[in-house]
Amino acid sequence: MIKKRPKYGNKKVIIDGILFDSKKEGMRWLVLKDALANGTITDLERQVKVELIPQIKEEVVKHLKTKDKIEMRVAQKAINYVCDFRYFKNGQEIFEDVKASPKTASLDKVFLLKEKLFFWRYGIRLKRVYNANDPI
């Protein structure tokens, strides 16, 4: 079996028994954990799934032997965004996404679209983190 190389050359790492997609993301976890311990932030979570566009259902007619039955089926799945970290600071909800650099973030068109949809739907800007020690 051929092992697929990561898109941006990141290496997965295990910290605190948790598998992170990159060393930078794992290091950010440690920084946020310290901030949680000293009370700077609260309610730290990772890999939080947020719905950007709900699923679309449609009615379909199912032909049975004696009658027709109308059923609902999923025409298109929901579009979701999974942030790296979510926490609260001074009562404000913060969603973070760890990126290798501004260049790689701008190359990822799917991320840019989801970032825009997230802001449009919730009115909250995603916080891009390029360095594990960036200010919280």
C-alpha positions in Angstrom: 0.0 0.0 0.0 1.4 3.4 -1.0 1.2 6.0 1.8 -0.3 9.3 0.6 1.8 12.4 1.3 0.0 15.2 3.2 -1.3 18.1 1.0 1.0 20.7 2.7 3.7 18.4 4.0 2.5 18.4 7.6 3.3 15.6 10.0 0.8 14.1 12.3 1.7 14.1 16.0 0.3 12.7 19.2 0.2 15.0 22.3 -1.7 14.1 25.5 -2.9 11.0 23.7 -4.6 13.0 21.0 -3.7 12.8 17.3 -3.2 16.2 15.7 -3.0 16.9 12.0 0.3 18.9 12.4 3.0 19.7 15.0 1.8 23.3 14.9 -1.7 22.3 15.8 -0.4 20.1 18.7 1.7 22.9 20.0 -1.3 25.3 19.8 -3.2 22.8 21.9 -0.6 23.0 24.7 -0.7 26.9 24.6 -4.5 26.9 24.8 -4.4 24.2 27.6 -2.1 26.5 29.6 -4.5 29.5 29.0 -7.4 27.3 30.2 -5.5 26.3 33.3 -4.7 29.9 34.2 -8.2 31.1 33.5 -7.5 33.2 30.4 -10.0 31.2 28.4 -12.9 28.7 29.2 -14.7 25.8 27.6 -11.8 24.7 25.3 -12.9 22.2 22.7 -11.3 20.7 19.6 -12.6 19.6 16.3 -16.0 21.3 16.7 -18.4 20.7 13.8 -20.4 23.7 12.6 -23.2 23.6 10.0 -22.7 26.2 7.2 -25.5 25.1 4.9 -28.3 22.7 6.0 -29.1 19.6 4.1 -31.7 19.9 1.3 -34.6 17.4 1.3 -37.0 16.8 -1.5 -40.3 14.9 -2.0 -40.2 11.8 -4.1 -43.1 9.6 -5.2 -42.6 5.9 -4.4 -44.9 3.7 -6.5 -46.3 0.9 -4.5 -48.6 -1.9 -5.8 -51.9 -0.3 -4.8 -51.0 3.4 -4.3 -48.3 6.0 -4.6 -46.5 7.1 -1.4 -44.7 10.5 -1.0 -41.5 10.3 0.9 -38.8 12.8 1.8 -35.2 12.1 0.8 -31.9 14.0 1.2 -31.2 15.6 -2.2 -27.9 17.3 -0.9 -26.0 16.8 2.2 -25.3 19.6 4.7 -22.0 21.5 4.3 -20.1 21.7 7.5 -16.9 23.2 8.8 -14.8 21.6 11.5 -12.6 24.1 13.4 -9.4 23.1 15.1 -10.3 24.8 18.4 -13.2 26.6 20.0 -13.1 28.5 23.3 -14.5 31.5 25.2 -12.4 34.5 26.1 -14.1 37.4 28.1 -17.5 35.9 27.1 -16.7 36.0 23.4 -16.8 32.7 21.4 -13.5 32.2 19.5 -13.1 29.7 16.6 -9.5 29.0 15.6 -8.0 27.3 12.6 -4.3 26.5 12.6 -2.6 27.1 9.2 1.0 26.6 8.1 1.2 30.1 6.6 -0.9 32.9 5.0 0.2 31.5 1.6 -1.1 28.0 2.2 -4.4 29.4 3.6 -4.9 31.4 0.5 -4.2 28.4 -1.7 -7.0 26.3 -0.1 -10.1 27.5 -1.9 -12.4 25.3 0.0 -11.2 26.7 3.3 -11.6 30.3 2.0 -15.2 29.5 0.9 -16.1 27.9 4.2 -14.5 30.8 6.1 -16.7 33.2 4.2 -19.8 31.1 4.7 -19.0 30.9 8.4 -18.8 34.7 8.7 -22.0 35.2 6.7 -24.0 32.6 8.7 -22.8 33.4 12.3 -21.2 36.9 12.1 -18.0 35.6 13.7 -14.6 35.7 12.0 -12.5 32.6 12.1 -9.2 33.3 13.8 -6.3 32.0 11.7 -3.3 30.9 13.7 0.0 30.7 11.9 2.3 30.4 14.9 1.5 28.2 18.0 2.4 31.0 20.3 0.2 33.6 18.6 -1.7 35.8 21.2 -4.9 34.3 22.5 
